[in-house]
Amino acid sequence: MKIKLKKSFIGLKPVQKKTLKALGFKRPNQVLEVQDNPSIKGMIKKVQSFVEVVT
C-alpha cells in the first residue's frame, strides 16, 4: 500500500506528529510504501486528513 503526506508537520498536535513519524514520513508530498495490516490502517485512520492512500 502506498501513502502520501499531503501537508506539512507545522501546526499538528504532538500525537499526530508522532504518528506520522512512526509511519516514516519526513517531508510533505513524500510517498511511502507500507505493509497492509490492521495496525498501519489504524495509524492512517488517526491522521486521515493529512495522508492520502495512493493506488
C-alpha positions as CSV (number, residue, x, y, z in Angstrom):
1,M,0.0,0.0,0.0
2,K,1.4,3.4,-0.9
3,I,0.6,6.5,1.2
4,K,1.4,10.2,0.6
5,L,1.8,13.0,3.1
6,K,-0.4,15.9,1.8
7,K,0.5,18.6,4.4
8,S,3.4,19.8,6.5
9,F,4.0,18.9,10.1
10,I,3.6,22.6,11.2
11,G,0.6,23.2,13.4
12,L,-0.1,19.5,14.1
13,K,-0.9,18.1,17.6
14,P,2.0,16.2,19.1
15,V,0.2,12.9,18.9
16,Q,-0.4,13.4,15.2
17,K,3.3,14.3,14.6
18,K,4.4,11.2,16.4
19,T,2.0,9.0,14.4
20,L,3.3,10.5,11.1
21,K,6.9,10.0,12.1
22,A,6.1,6.4,13.2
23,L,4.8,5.8,9.7
24,G,8.1,7.0,8.3
25,F,7.2,10.5,6.9
26,K,9.9,13.2,6.9
27,R,8.7,15.8,4.4
28,P,5.5,16.9,2.6
29,N,4.5,15.2,-0.6
30,Q,6.6,12.2,0.4
31,V,5.3,8.8,-0.8
32,L,5.9,5.7,1.2
33,E,5.2,2.0,0.7
34,V,3.9,0.4,3.8
35,Q,2.5,-3.0,4.7
36,D,-1.2,-3.5,4.6
37,N,-2.0,-4.6,8.2
38,P,-4.5,-3.5,10.9
39,S,-2.0,-1.5,12.9
40,I,-0.9,0.6,9.9
41,K,-4.5,1.1,8.9
42,G,-5.3,2.4,12.4
43,M,-2.4,4.8,12.2
44,I,-3.6,6.0,8.8
45,K,-7.1,6.5,10.1
46,K,-5.8,8.6,13.0
47,V,-4.2,11.1,10.6
48,Q,-6.5,10.6,7.6
49,S,-6.8,14.4,6.9
50,F,-3.1,14.6,6.4
51,V,-2.4,11.5,4.3
52,E,-3.7,10.1,1.1
53,V,-3.7,6.5,0.0
54,V,-2.2,6.2,-3.5
55,T,-3.1,3.1,-5.5
